[in-house]
């Protein structure tokens, strides 16, 4: 399984960051610049659509429960944080949201950050690892645990990018405005760091 | 070298006795200051000059703090710096450690010049300079501080940030060049009546 798209969405459901990764069977013009305008190239449009559908699911009144196998694992700070946050905020599920919705051959997973920002990632369901999994459920659980830590690392990178003192001046209020104004990424460090994390995740066959 | 190790020990001692603050708070406050200067004046050179001036003001006040703390902690210790190059050790191992919590390596270029190389720049965590500000001397306040301190003790200096982590370099390098000693002159002079 490989991660093919990642999106950051602000609390008011406007996109902050969208990026696609990995191979694409579409024309080279679309895939040569993976950080292209989402509304002009076809693979990004497809993933934008998928992410919007997932957002609809997130804003439905259904309460999202962090999967039990994630809560029971000991010694992982991320999960303990989501446990305590759940206890505090009864209305909003924070932390790793787990699997949100399957669309076509993709599955969307989500993470709700403490400041209201949501991270969504699209996983291509084709199992590419050559290892024989012990059992499908255990593989799934292990995969979700590694996804949880991936989300946490990307969220930490986002927070560090927010701490940039030049955020909000000479480049707009958020990532996407800055990008549109300059024609290129305003936060190269964030984009590079995220890409490195995702590529590392994909290279290890979905386990980090 | 014994002087170097005694400076290091003095610096560590001074650091352990100093009150501490959150490094994120400090870094973000400095970032807000630079941000504000950038919005109020246009060219990066003006902002850099303002940061140098701010640093000088800080330095002239900081030197008294430094001298009082070092003489308190080390009453039988080394005497005040006898030569220009000995100020390098004092700044790098004692001064920077006491106030910023980081030490620097000293590279002596000549009798009247040296460079301080900091492997970590505590002012510039999280910072990415926008393209319009790519020539901004973000750490100029540190250079100004060193300049202010040295000028208060009678050394005329030129201090410049040569390399900086915000420009993509691997370290922060500050070059200090001595321009001679300053003799205090009584203003107005005394006239024998």
Interface residues (C-beta under 8 A of the other chain):
Chain A: X160 X161 X163 X164 X165 X166 X169 X170 X171 X182 X186 X187 X188 X189
Chain B: X24 X27 X28 X30 X31 X32 X34 X35 X38 X39 X125 X126 X127 X128 X129 X130 X131 X132 X133
